[in-house]
């Protein structure tokens, strides 16, 4: 199973004060050097974290396999066709949401999605659809021509450790089985952390997990001792 690391919240921290620190590009390189197989970045319509310059820079680094998360809009399609990332993951997007809430409604817009996906495929870009683990959405995704789906693991993550965990896990497992039967490759992500991610091994043939917030949060804890120590050395005579 591959690991894609989402670096959006490195940019969130940078943007909180402005300037250049921390640098999402430097963070992406560190992730790749330490085992990440790809880098995911969500260029939102309101540019609340990742900026256009970040995407342009990431797309030019040969050792980084860039997965561009984006809304199904003409603007985003134009950007993707221009920079040609390794892959795109099409997600729903609301301006007021803190993070992506729920999967894309592929079933309710088959014609639009098929046309949108086709333009990306023609440019040699792999396409994934971020969907809830339901039969309706999996079957609809298979009709669009996209090679991948990314199963929304948010409900499972929220239910982890509760009496609803098994129910939500089974939805993911069944959706993955159906997707493979329909010829789709399966990724998964959203809300996964160092505790609940372990059950993903029980889902057969998952291709890649895309994880961001928990990794960035853990990096602050595990890297803080070194950061403070280095600064102390610099100011101590």
C-alpha positions in Angstrom: 0.0 0.0 0.0 1.3 3.4 -1.0 1.3 6.6 1.1 0.3 10.0 -0.2 1.0 12.8 2.2 -1.3 15.9 2.0 0.7 19.1 2.8 -2.2 21.5 2.8 -1.8 22.4 6.5 1.8 23.3 6.2 0.5 26.1 4.0 -2.3 26.8 6.5 0.4 27.5 9.1 2.4 29.6 6.7 -0.6 31.7 5.7 -1.6 32.3 9.3 1.3 34.8 9.5 2.3 35.4 5.9 5.8 35.1 4.6 7.5 31.9 3.7 7.7 29.7 6.8 7.0 26.9 7.0 7.6 26.1 3.3 5.2 23.5 1.8 7.8 22.7 -0.9 10.5 21.9 1.6 7.9 19.9 3.5 7.0 17.9 0.4 10.7 17.1 -0.2 11.1 15.9 3.4 8.0 13.6 3.0 9.4 12.0 -0.1 12.8 11.5 1.4 11.2 9.7 4.3 9.0 7.2 2.5 6.0 9.1 1.0 5.1 7.8 -2.4 3.3 10.9 -3.5 2.3 14.4 -2.4 -1.3 15.6 -2.3 -2.1 19.3 -2.4 -5.6 20.8 -2.6 -5.8 24.0 -4.6 -9.1 25.4 -3.3 -11.1 28.0 -5.1 -10.5 30.5 -2.3 -6.8 29.6 -2.0 -7.1 29.3 1.8 -3.9 27.2 2.1 -2.2 25.9 -1.0 -1.5 28.7 -3.5 -0.9 28.6 -7.3 2.8 29.2 -6.9 3.0 26.1 -4.6 1.3 23.9 -7.2 3.6 25.2 -10.0 6.7 24.6 -7.9 5.6 21.1 -6.9 4.8 20.2 -10.5 8.4 21.0 -11.6 10.1 18.7 -9.1 10.8 15.5 -10.9 11.0 13.3 -7.8 7.6 14.3 -6.6 4.5 12.5 -7.9 2.0 15.2 -7.5 -1.7 14.4 -6.8 -3.7 17.6 -7.3 -7.0 17.7 -5.3 -9.4 20.1 -7.0 -13.1 21.0 -7.5 -14.9 20.2 -10.7 -14.7 23.7 -12.2 -13.4 25.1 -15.5 -10.7 27.1 -13.7 -9.3 24.0 -12.0 -9.4 21.9 -15.1 -7.5 24.6 -17.0 -4.8 24.7 -14.2 -4.5 20.9 -14.3 -4.2 20.8 -18.1 -1.5 23.4 -17.9 0.7 21.9 -15.2 -0.2 18.2 -15.9 0.2 16.7 -12.5 0.7 12.9 -12.2 -2.9 12.6 -11.0 -5.9 14.6 -9.9 -8.5 13.8 -7.3 -11.8 15.4 -8.0 -13.6 16.5 -4.8 -16.7 18.5 -3.7 -15.9 21.9 -2.4 -17.9 24.4 -0.3 -16.4 27.8 0.6 -17.7 27.6 4.2 -16.4 24.1 5.1 -13.3 23.7 7.3 -12.3 20.5 5.4 -13.9 18.4 2.7 -17.3 17.2 3.9 -18.5 14.0 2.2 -17.8 12.6 -1.2 -18.5 13.8 -4.6 -22.0 13.2 -6.0 -20.9 11.4 -9.2 -24.3 9.6 -9.6 -26.2 12.9 -9.8 -24.0 14.4 -12.6 -22.8 11.5 -14.7 -22.7 13.4 -18.0 -20.8 16.4 -16.6 -18.3 14.1 -14.8 -17.7 11.9 -17.8 -16.9 15.0 -20.0 -14.7 16.6 -17.3 -12.8 13.4 -16.7 -12.2 12.8 -20.4 -10.3 16.0 -20.9 -7.9 15.1 -18.1 -7.4 11.6 -19.4 -6.7 12.9 -22.9 -3.9 14.9 -21.3 -2.3 11.8 -19.8 -3.4 12.6 -16.2 -4.6 9.8 -13.9 -8.0 10.7 -12.4 -9.5 9.7 -9.1 -13.0 10.5 -7.8 -13.4 11.1 -4.1 -16.7 9.4 -3.2 -18.6 8.0 -0.2 -18.5 4.2 0.1 -21.9 3.5 -1.5 -22.9 1.2 -4.3 -24.5 4.0 -6.2 -21.5 6.2 -6.2 -19.0 3.4 -7.0 -21.1 2.2 -10.0 -21.4 5.8 -11.2 -17.7 6.4 -10.9 -17.0 3.3 -13.0 -19.0 4.8 -15.8 -17.0 8.1 -16.0 -13.8 6.5 -17.3 -11.8 7.5 -14.2 -9.2 4.9 -13.3 -9.4 5.4 -9.6 -11.7 6.2 -6.8 -10.7 7.5 -3.4 -13.0 6.2 -0.7 -14.0 8.8 1.9 -13.0 7.4 5.2 -14.3 10.2 7.3 -17.3 8.4 8.7 -15.2 5.4 9.6 -12.6 7.6 11.3 -15.3 9.4 13.3 -16.8 6.1 14.4 -13.5 4.5 15.3 -13.7 3.0 18.8 -17.5 3.3 19.0 -20.2 0.8 18.4 -20.6 2.1 14.8 -17.0 1.4 13.8 -17.7 -2.0 12.3 -20.7 -0.8 10.3 -18.6 2.0 8.8 -15.6 -0.3 8.1 -17.8 -2.8 6.3 -19.1 0.0 4.0 -15.5 0.7 3.0 -14.7 -2.9 2.5 -17.8 -3.7 0.4 -17.3 -0.5 -1.7 -13.7 -1.5 -2.4 -14.7 -5.0 -3.5 -17.3 -3.6 -5.8 -14.9 -1.1 -7.3 -12.3 -3.7 -8.1 -15.0 -5.9 -9.7 -15.8 -3.0 -11.9 -12.2 -2.5 -12.9 -11.4 0.5 -10.7 -8.3 1.0 -8.5 -9.0 2.1 -5.0 -7.4 4.7 -2.8 -8.8 6.0 0.5 -8.4 8.9 2.9 -9.9 11.5 5.2 -9.5 11.5 8.9 -7.1 8.6 9.1 -4.6 8.8 11.9 -2.0 6.7 13.7 -4.7 4.6 15.5 -7.5 4.0 13.0 -5.3 3.5 9.9 -4.3 0.0 11.0 -7.6 -1.5 9.9 -7.0 -0.4 6.3 -4.8 -3.4 5.9 -8.0 -5.5 6.2 -9.3 -4.0 3.0 -8.0 -6.0 0.1 -5.9 -4.3 -2.6 -6.0 -0.7 -1.5 -3.6 1.1 -3.7 -2.9 4.3 -1.7 -3.8 6.1 1.5 -3.8 9.9 1.4 -3.2 11.3 4.9 -2.4 14.8 5.9 -3.6 16.4 9.1 -2.5 13.7 11.5 0.9 13.5 10.0 1.4 17.3 10.1 0.1 17.4 13.6 2.5 14.6 14.7 5.4 16.3 13.1 4.9 19.3 15.4 5.1 17.0 18.4 8.0 14.8 17.3 10.0 17.7 15.7 9.5 20.3 18.4 12.3 19.0 20.7 14.8 19.2 17.9 13.6 22.7 16.8 13.9 24.1 20.4 17.2 22.5 21.0 18.7 23.9 17.7 17.5 27.4 18.6 18.8 27.2 22.1 22.3 26.3 20.8 22.2 29.3 18.4 21.4 31.8 21.1 23.6 30.3 23.9 27.2 31.6 24.2 
